């Protein structure tokens, strides 16, 4: 049926663009049927992850061609900025959820409605497919809130109350653990809480040699640049402990919340203290130092018992260590806390302000992110969903169940117009606190001030 629709609609386009058929189709419809090409830039996913979605979209809009391009992450942002500046950028671009405000003035927000030509079968005796203009309402703010998990609304709806992007998936931070190392230490299951038992487990899993130092690390915590996603780990520790990372455009993770003014308890500071203890040789939980390799590489080598990571790390681990006996568990929480907090990390699909076809570009994004279409992408990429409606089914998937269980409580936070600079500042904060534990307050205040600079 799709092939029939495509062939008939393409024939209609040929006739119209050749100067015929003007008596039956008005000029507005003719304009909407002109052949156009949308360029689409992303990272990580090959084109085959989208081919089914693109084919289905072209069956509905055969005059629209989607030109998909995958770039390497290391080159992506620089190439994107240069291309946008030189008017050769993509119509549709993929942005990390922490980049949206940085790119806001380069983006076109989602329009309230979109008018496009659709192939409609008409006639009672003699059936024929003819192009008809239809105006379709876009996703409303209320639709967004009810369709996607909460973190999406918080990230993609900016200060002007307009939607600047939609995600195909949302990843969450989890705990990877080496089953063999835990078995050998007599530990029956991965830790659920950051409690004394967790700390005792880390002690059991860490092995040291007087000459070689740490030969087996219990957990990847306490450091900065050699800890995979160190800024995310510290951020979620602070958030779980009750810290407000930012309010509006004011960085607050170093401050005492109003509710704690009587006790003077600083949740961000105490979370930082907890974090750096794992790199303090004077602490029982000492399991990390700056001489160790990257935590992901150490886990792959079988010398790290527990690693914090995302769903995309699973493929890397399986590819480089196919015989490693590992499992995945939910991110530990604070025992007794009534609120569970997890951490979201994802990309959103947006439309360039310089696109000649913003309506068509937004139409494709809305089409691609709907449940009916996005299923094929999620199945091929093995990624967690961003849609509420698919969480239940992913909870039954052995590869995705842990991630899916965290989605409804996943959060993120705005790290200013330069998220990379903010990440560097957090790394420096960790290093300063680790090197001078007695001056940890100075370290967190300086770190917050540097992140604030990326906001102003």
N, C-alpha and C positions, 0 to 999 in steps of 0.2 A: 504493500500500500504506500509506504514511504517513497519507494522508487517511482511509483506512478505519479504521486503528488509532485515530486521534484521535477520529473520530465515535463509534466503539463505546465507547471509554474514557470520553468525555464523557457518553455516555448512562448508563454505569454510575455515574458520579459523581452525575448528576442523580437517579437512582433512590435511591442510598444517602443522599444529603443530603436527600431528600424523605421519608425515614423508611421506605423499602422496601428489600428485599434483605438485611435483617439476618440472615436465616437462612442465607444463602450466603456472606457475607463477615463476618469477625469484626471486633470493635470496633477492634483495633489497625490493621487494614488500612483500615477506614473513616477513621480519624484520619489515616493517611498519605496518603489520597486527597483530603483537604479542599483546596479551591482556595486557593492562596497567591500572593502577588506578591513577587518579589525586586527590590529597587531596586539599580541598578548605576551607580556614578559613575566616569567616566574623563575624561581630557583627550586632546586632539589628534584622536582617531578619531571619525568620524561613525558613526551607528547602522548605516548600510548595510554597514560593515566587519564587523559582527557578526550581521547578519540571518540569514545562512545557518546559522550556528552555533546561534542562538536557535531557529530553525525546527526544526532537527534535534533539539534538546533537548526542545522541546515535543512532538514526535512520540512521544518516549519517556515524557515526563512532562506530559501535557496539562493536568494540574491546576495546573501552575506557570507563572506569567507572569513574564517578565523585563522590567522597566521600565528601559530604558537612558537615561542622561542624560550628555550631554557638557558639560563646563564649560571655560571659558577658563583657561589655565594661570595667568594673573595673579591670578585670583580663587579658584582651586581650593582651596588649602590653608586659607585663612582661612574659606571657606565650609564646608569639610569639618569643621574643628575646631569651628566654631559649631554646625553641625548635630549633631555627635556629642554636644556638651555639652547641647543642647536636646532630645535623644532624637528627632530627626527625620532622623538620618543614614541613609546607605545600608546595605544588607545587605552588598554587595560593593563594595569600594573599591580603586582603583588607587593604588599608592604607589611613589615612586622607590626604587630599590634602596638608596639611602643613608638612607632615612627609616625603615626597618623598626624599628630599635631605639627610635627616638623614639616610635613608635606602638605598641610592643609591648604595653603595658598596656591598649590600646584594642582589641586584636585577639583573636580566637579562633583558636588554632592548629588545624591539620588534625587531625580525629579519626582514630583507628586504623582505624575501619570506619564505614560508613554504611548504615542500613537504610531502604529506600524501596520504594514500590509501583511495579511494572512491569507493563505489559500483556503477558500471556502467552496465546497461542492454545492452546486446549484442545479435546478431543473428537476422536473418530475419524470419525464419520459427520456429525454436526452440529457444525461448527466454530464456536467462539465465543471472543472475547477477554475474559479476566477479569483483574482486578487480583490480583497476587501479591506478597507482601512478599519482598524479597531483601536479604540483607546482603552488601555488597561491601567488601573490604579496600581501604583507601586506599593511596596511594603510600607505601612505606616509605623510610627513609633510604637504603638500598641501591638501591632503585628510582630514587630521585631522582638519586643519583650516576651511575647507569648510563644514565639517560634524558636528563638535561639536561647542558649543558656545565659544567665545574668551577666557574666563578665563581658559578653559581646556588646550588649547595650552600653555598658559603662565605658567601653573603649571606642566604639565607632560613632557614637552620637556626641558631637563636639559642642562647643559653647553656644553655637547658633541653633542648636536643636535640630540639626540636619544629619542624615546618615552619610558617612563618608566611605564605607566599605562593608563588605560581608565576607565571612570566612567559609571555607569549605570544610574545615576541621578545627578542633581545639585540642592541643596537647596538654598534659598535666605532668607535674613532677612526681616521680615514684621512687621506690627503693629497689634496686637490683641487689641480689645477694647470691653468693657462691654457696650452693647447698653442701658441697663436700667440706668446705672450711667450717661451716656451722655444725655439720654432723660431727666432725672430728673434735670440736670444742664442746660437744654435748648440748648444743643449743637446738631445741626442737622446732622453733619457729621464728620467723623474722619479727623484730620488735614492732609493737603497735604504738608505743608511747616513748617520749623522751624522758623516761624515769630512771631510777637507780638501777633497775634491772637492765635497761638499755646500756647504761654506762658500764655495768659489770660485764656485759656481753662484749663490749668493745675491748675491755681489758683482757678478756679471755682470748679474743681473736687477734690481738696484736702481739707480735713476736719481735724481740730485739736481740741484737748481737753486740757485744762490747766493742767490736771493731767495725762491723758493717752497719751498725745502727739498726733502724727498722727494716726487718727482712719480710715481715708480713704485716700489713696495716689492717686494723679492724674496720675502720670507716674513713671515707674521704670527707673529712671536716677539718676546719681550722686554718686552712690556707687560702690563697687567692688564685693567682694565675695557673697553678698546677692542679686546681680543683675544677672539674667540669661544672660549669654554670654556678660558680661560687656566689655570684650576686643574687641569683634566684633563691638559692638555699638560705642565705642569710635573710633575704627579704621575707620569705615565708616564715622563718623562725620569729622574726620581729612581729609579723602580722598575727601569728598564732598566739603570741605572748600579749597581744593587746595594743601594739603600737599602731598609731595612725601614720602611714608613710607620707601622705601628702593631703592637704586640704585646699582645694582650689589650686592655686599656684604657689602655695607655701609648703616647703619641706618641713615635716614635723617628726620624723622617726627618731630624732635625738631628744625629744621633749617629754616632760611628764604630762600625761593626759589630765584634763580637768577633774575627772573622777578619782584620780590618785593623788591629788594635791595634799591630802591629809597624811598619807603614808610616804609621799615623796618617791614612790616606786616608779622607776623609769623602765618600761618594758623593752624599748629598743636597746638601751644600754645593757640590760641584763641578757638579752638575746645575743648580743655581740660578745659579751663575756662568756656565755655558754659556748658559743661557736669557737672562740680562740683557745679555750681550755684544751681542745683536742690537739693543738700544736704546741702546748706548753709542757716541756720535759718534766716540770715539777708536779704535774697533775697525774692522777691515776689513769685518766682516760687518754693520756698522750698516745697518739697513733699517727701523727702526720708531721712532716716538716718540709721545708722548701727544697730539700735535696731530692725528694721523691719525684718520679715521673708524673705525667698527667694522670689523674685518677682513672680515667677511662682506659688508658693503656695499661695501667697497673692491674685493673680488674681483668682485662683481657688476658694478661699474663698469669692470672691465677694467684696473685699476691696481694689482692685487696678483697676483703670479705664482703663489704657493703659499699655500694655506689649509688649516688642520687643521679637520676637521669630521666630522659623523656622516651616516648615510644620509638623515636627514630634511632635511638642508641641500640635497640635490640638487633636491628639488621647489621650494624657494624660489629657488634659482639659475635653474632652467629657467623658472619663472614670471616672474621679473623681468628676466632676460637671455636670452631664447630663442635668440638668435644667438651667444651666447658659446661659443667653441670650447674646452671643458674636458674633462678626463678625471680619473679617480680612480686613485690608487696606494696601496699598502700603507703603513702608518706606518713611517718609517725606523727602523732598529735600530742597535745598536752593532756596528760591523764586527769580526768575529772572536769575538763573544760566542757561547757554545754554547747560550744560552737566549734565546728570542724572547719579548718581553713586549709585549702590546697592552693596550688599555684599554676596559673595558666600561661602558656607560651604558644603563640600561633601567628599566622599570617592572614591578612585580609585582602580581598580583591577590590581595587578601586579604579576610578576613571580619571584620566589626565584632563586637566583644564584645557589643554591644547588639542584634544581630540576633535576631529571634524564631525564625529558621529557619537556624541555623548549619550544620546537616547538609546541607540542601538547597543552601545557598549554596556550600559546599565541593564538593558533588557537581557543581554546574555548572562551577566553576573547573577541577576535574579533567577534566571532559568537554571543556571548551573548549580546554584546553592539550594534549590528545592529538593525535598526528600526524594522524589521520583528519579531525579538525575544524579544527585550527589552519591547515591548508594554505590554506583559503579566505581566512582573515584575512590571512595572509602574502602571498598573491597580490594581494589588493585593496589592501593598504597598502604593498607593495614593501619589506617590512622583513626584516632578517636573522633567521634562526631561533634559538631557544633549545635546540632538540632536536638531539642528536647524529645522529639518523637522517636528518635533512633537510639536513645540511651538504653532503654529496656532490652532491645535485641543485642546491643553490644555487651551488656552485662552477662549475656549467655555465651559470648565468644571467649574462648580460652586465652587468645592473644590480647584481647582488648578489655577484658572484664575489669581489671584493676583501674585502668585509666577512666573507663566509663563510670565507675563508682565514685570518682572524684569530681566529675564535671560540674555538678550542681553547686558545689562548694568552692569551685576554683575562682581565684581572684588575681588581679594584676594591679599595677599602679603606674601612673604617669611619671616618667623619668626625665622630663624636660624635652627640649627640642633637639638634644643630642644624647640619645640613649647610650651610645657607645662611650661618650665622655663620662656620663653618670656611672657606668659600669667600672671604668678605670678609677674613678673617685672612690667607689665602694671598695675596690681592691686595695687602694692605698690606705683607706681607713682600716681595713683588716690588718694589713702589714704593720701600720703604726701602733695599733692596739696590741698586736702580738709581740712586737719588739719592746713596747713599754706598757705592760699591763697596769702599772700604777697611774698611767696617764690616759686611761681608756676614755675618760670623759672628754679630754681634749681631742682625742682621735675621732670620736663620733661627732663632736661639734664641728670639727674641721671637715669631716666627710660630708656632713649635711650642708655645710656652707658651699662646698664645691658642687654638689648636686644642684643646689639652689641657683648657682651661676648658669646652669644649662636651661633653667626655667625662665629666667629674666630676659 
